[in-house]
Amino acid sequence: MASVFLYHVVGDLTVGKPELVEFAETETVEAAIRAIGESTEGGIAVWKKRSQKNVIENAEMRQQRFVGILNSLDIVAFLAKDECLADQDKAMKTPVAEVVVPNNSLLKEVDPATRLIDALEMMKQGVKRLLVPKSRGWRVVSKRFSVIYNGKWLKNLDTSGASNANSAASLNRPSSSSTTTIRDKICCLSREDVLRFLIGCLGALAPLPLTPISSLGAINLNYCHIATTQPAIDATRMLPQDLSAVAVVEPASDGQHKIIGEISACKLWKCDYLAAAWALANLSAGQFVMGVEDNITSRSIANLSTSPVAEDSNLANGGSATRPRKFSSRNIGFFSSGTSPSFGASRSMYRGRSAPLTCKTTSSLAAVMAQMLSHRATHVWVTDAENEEILAGVVGYTDILAAVMRQPATTVPEARTA
């Protein structure tokens, strides 16, 4: 394992991170839309309120209050329901407790001295957020001292599968620090924070960053896809557990898939949620991702009343207006001004935010990591090296973490004796 994972601890990643601000499950969908617009990975952690405000919580109590992570696609799918479309004002006032999918395992609280290698193992197993106490006396641990873990020197670290399994099992048991009351401020680390840290350590990971993702086994072949002719709403019924994205594809002559676009939380992160919900409920997947012209006939697209949404701004910015308008690709926010081709155009003919983020099977790991960070994406679709339209798989956070952790083991320096 690269020394960067052994010599660094989770506390090194908390520098400059703001204190955690909890989003309560009693808050409304409208408030959640604004919060998601300011969040990372297009999602927010949802919490139950404290039963007693004056009681100091320990890690276990906090874990029990955590409900799950709510993203933009969850909200759009909720607003696309018939009853929500019939009464949008009521839908926007709905508590997020009725929208979020409960999953208590998506968040874990760890000690600042937890090694980065252990944190990566947790995220590889499905954890999306890490809560880290920020003690007043905590200083960033340099790599000279981070081989000291829980007061012991790590000698001859075995990174075999058996020891990794034991390490992962021990992480699920509360440590001495997690069972005591914690008065420190707490910050929240996302997988994007970890990826940003790793991309700053590419030299220590060499030659892994320049290795093609196909050679690293980082391509996930079990991606979800939907045909362009299927109703767009069907995409919300096939979302994988870890990746909130479904590829919109056209069949190729040889049985492969041509990627046209995607329906994902990333694309809907800062969109016009009500317009997107109407489109999800009424359009095909191809129409949803490719866009519909403003001047399309009324027989194809009904008028859409977007009363809570401003004409030139979306709900992420907290606007409001009462003027009804027709749905268009620009209402969702998919296309730049002056660019909204009708469905059926080739990939090379359209631009804007509806274009799926893609790489090739021959792309390097560093290039894929840079793509994800620059676009604030949770995944990149992988296309064939010879044909950029043929979909070969997808690379997400979990795939990247698994790839970097497959490096050959290195020996941790022994402690010096006095």
Secondary structure, 3 states (H helix, E strand, C coil): CCHHHHHCEHHHHCCCCCCCCCEECCCEHHHHHHHHHCCCCCEEEEECCCCCCCCCCCHHHHHHHEEEEEEHHHHHHHHCCHHHHHCHHHHHCCEHHHCCCCCHHHEEECCCCCEHHHHHHHHHCCCCEEEEEECCCCCCCCCCCCCEECCEECCCCCCCHHHHHHHHHHHCCCCCCCCCCCCCEEEEEEHHHHHHHHHCCHHHHCCHHHCEHHHHCCCECCCCEEECCCEHHHHHHCCCCCCCEEEEEEECCCCCEEEEEEEECCCCCCCCHHHHHHHHHHCEHHHHHHCCCCCCCCCCCCEECCCCCCCCCCHHHCCCCCCCEECCHHHHCCCCCCCCCCCCCCHHHCCCCCCCCEEECCCEHHHHHHHHHHCCCCEEEEECCCCCCEEEEEEEHHHHHHHHCCCCCCCCCCCCCC
